[in-house]
Amino acid sequence: MEETCTVIGGKGRELVIKPQKCLKMNIGVYNRNNSIIGKITKIFGPVKSPYALVTTRENVSGVEEVTLRC
């Protein structure tokens, strides 16, 4: 199962995303070219509407959408 998520913000090697269904620790996060860019390292926020922190392999900028594979 794949889910496209919107990137809320980020700085350096971290991105904050808003997943809807696919919410698990350490799952891979992919860019539009289907290249892995990092993994989910933290889940935070309200239970009904959580956010996830993605730690990336390199500094990323200009990323607006990412894909999660559950």
N, C-alpha and C positions, 0 to 999 in steps of 0.2 A: 504494500500500500504506500502510495506517495501523497504527500501533502505540501502544497505551496504556502509559504508563510511570508508575511510582510516583515521587513526589518524596521524596527521602531527607532533604533539609534545604535551608535557604536563609536568606539575610540580604540585606536591601536589594534590589539589582537582580540578584542571582544565585541560581540554584537548582541543586542537585545532583540528577540523575535517574539511574535505573538502566534503560537501554535493553536490549533482548534481541537484536533483529535489525537494527533501523534505526539504524545508527551511522555518521553522516557529518558532517563539519564544515559549519557554516553552513546546516543545514536548519532550516526553520521549526518552531517549537514552538507548539502551540495549546492553548487552555483548553477547558472543557466547552461553551462557547458557539461554538466554532469560530472564535474570534478569535485572531489571531496575538499572542503575548505576548513572543516573543523568538526567539533562535536558539542552536544549539550552538556554543560558542566554544572548548571544550577537551575533550579526551578523556583520561582518566587511569585509573590502577588496573591490576590484573592483566589480561593479554591474554584470559584465559578468562572473566573477569567484570568488564568495564570499567564505568566511570561516565562521565557527561558533565556538563559545566558549561554551564548555560544563562544567557546574559546577556539580561535582560528589558528591555523598553522603559520600564517604570515599576516602582516598588516593588511587590512582590507579597507577600501574606501569606495564609495559610490555603489555599494551593493544595496539593491532595493528589495529583492526577493530571493529567497532560498528555498530549497526543497528538502524535506525530511523523508526518510524511508523507514517505515516501521516493519 
